[in-house]
Amino acid sequence: MTRTLRPHPGLDIPLVDTGRGDRTVLVLHGGAGPRGVEPIVEHFAPHASRRRPRRAGAGCRPGP
């Protein structure tokens, strides 16, 4: 599921929610991109919901 966070007027951050569970894990990736942390994300899949922000300019929305 994708939802949008709006922490400030004019600043929309798409957030991809996956997994299930009563714990939440926020996954931030580095220079290698989302694929670089995929093993970590999958590790938490059975026991936690996972949230991944999609940053501007990453193909899903225009950059600043």
C-alpha positions in Angstrom: 0.0 0.0 0.0 1.3 3.5 -0.8 0.2 6.5 1.2 1.4 10.1 1.3 2.9 11.9 4.3 2.6 15.6 4.3 4.9 16.9 7.1 4.8 20.5 5.7 2.5 22.2 3.2 3.8 21.5 -0.3 6.0 18.6 0.9 4.5 15.3 0.0 6.4 12.1 0.7 5.1 8.9 -0.8 5.5 6.0 1.7 5.3 2.4 0.7 3.8 0.2 3.5 4.4 -3.6 3.3 4.5 -6.6 5.6 2.4 -7.2 8.7 2.9 -7.4 12.4 2.6 -5.2 15.5 6.1 -3.7 15.1 7.0 -1.1 12.5 10.4 -0.9 10.8 11.4 2.3 8.8 13.9 1.4 6.2 16.1 4.1 4.8 18.6 3.2 2.0 21.9 4.7 1.2 23.7 5.3 -2.2 23.1 1.7 -3.4 19.3 2.5 -3.5 16.4 0.3 -2.4 17.9 -2.8 -3.8 20.9 -2.4 -1.4 18.7 -2.9 1.6 16.2 -5.5 0.2 17.7 -8.4 2.3 17.2 -6.4 5.4 13.6 -5.5 4.4 12.8 -9.1 3.7 14.3 -10.2 7.1 11.6 -8.2 8.9 8.7 -9.2 6.5 7.2 -12.0 8.6 7.1 -10.0 11.9 6.8 -6.3 11.2 5.2 -3.8 8.9 7.8 -2.0 6.8 7.8 1.6 5.6 9.9 2.9 2.8 9.8 6.5 1.8 10.3 7.2 -1.9 12.4 10.3 -2.4 11.9 13.0 -4.9 13.7 12.4 -8.2 13.6 8.6 -7.7 11.4 7.9 -10.7 8.1 8.2 -8.8 7.9 12.0 -8.6 9.8 15.1 -9.8 12.9 16.3 -7.8 13.0 19.6 -6.0 
